[in-house]
């Protein structure tokens, strides 16, 4: 759940769509907006639907979008697929963390959640340095 964003090497996506950096910057925006919307929608749906089913569907649809991603060479289709992928990723992240809190409890699981967030932050710090 925490290491999945590392697949998205933007230079590879840039090569697939044959775009320059200026046009490829929309890929970052689409991913960020998709992640935000997916997190918000998943947070609303988490209380209303089956929690395990929500996690499974997010994972399955995210896997489908990852499988379709290398086939999307037209520029107009790539931001849509990235937005969709990131929305399922945000949903999986939100529902997964809420599920962990419900399993471990609010007090007992604090150390585990802090370790998970540290690993997540460490991942992005490493991306920023390279």
N, C-alpha and C positions, 0 to 999 in steps of 0.2 A: 504494500500500500504506500509506503513512504519512498521507495526508490524508483517508482515508475516514471516520473518526469524526466529521468536521464536519457530515455530513448530518443527524445526529440532533438536530435542534432540538427540545428537549423540550417547548417551548411548543406546537409544531405537533402533536406526539403527544398532548399534553394536550388540545388542541382536538378531535382526532379521536375520542378516547375520552370526551370531555365529563366529565373528572374534575377534582377539586381537587388542590392541591399535596400534601396529606397522602397521598392515594391514589396520586398519580403518582410519589411517591418510590420505589415498588417498581420503576419502570422503570429507575432508576439501578442498583438492586441486581441486577435480572435481567441487565442488560447486563454488569455487573462479574463476576458469577458465571459467566455464559456465556463471557466472554473468558478467565477463568482456567481453566475446564474445557476450553475449546477449545485453549488453549495447551498444557496438560498432555497431553491426548489426542493432539494433533498431534505433540508431541515424542516420544511413545512410538511413534506410527505412522510417523514419518519414517524411522526406521532399518529398518523391516520391509517397507515397501511402496515402490512406484515413486514417486520424489520429485516428478517433474513431474506425474504423474497426481494426486497428493495436492494439489498447488498448484492444478491446473485444477479439480478437483472442489470444493475449498474456494471458489474464485472463482465457480463456477457456482451452487453452493447459496447462497452469500451474495447473489448477484444475484437469485435467486428470492425469498429472504426480503425483500430490499429492495423488490421489485416487489409483494409481497403486503402489506407493512406498511401502506400507506395504506388498504387494504380492511378492516383489522381494527378496526372500531369497538367491538366488545364489549370491556369492560375485562379480562375474564379471559383473552382471547386475546392481547392486546397484550404482556404480560410474557413469554408463551411464545414469541412470534415474536421479541421483542427478545433473549431468552436464546439462541434458536437462531441468530439473526443474529450476535450477538456471539461465539458459539462458533466459527462459521465464520470470523469476522474474526480471532479469536485464532489459529486454525489457519493461516490465510493468513499472518499476521504471523510466526508462529514458523517455519513451513516456508520462507517467503521469506527471512528473515534467515539461517537455516541454509544455504539455497541460495547466498546471497550470499557467506557465509564460505567455502563449498566452491569457489565460482568464483574469488574474489579471493585466496584463501589467508589464512592467519592473520596473516602479517606485512604483506603488501602491501596488504591491504584495510582496515587499521585506520583510516586517515584517512577513507575513504569511509563506514565504519560509524559513526564518530564524527560525521560530518556528517549522516548519516541520523538518528541518535539525537538530535542537536541540533535538527534540523527537527521531529522528533516532539515533543520537549519544548517547543519554541517554540510549537507548535500548542496544547498544553494550557495553557501559561502565558497565551496570548492568550485562551483560553476563560475562564480564571479571572478575568481582568481585566475582561471585558465583562459 
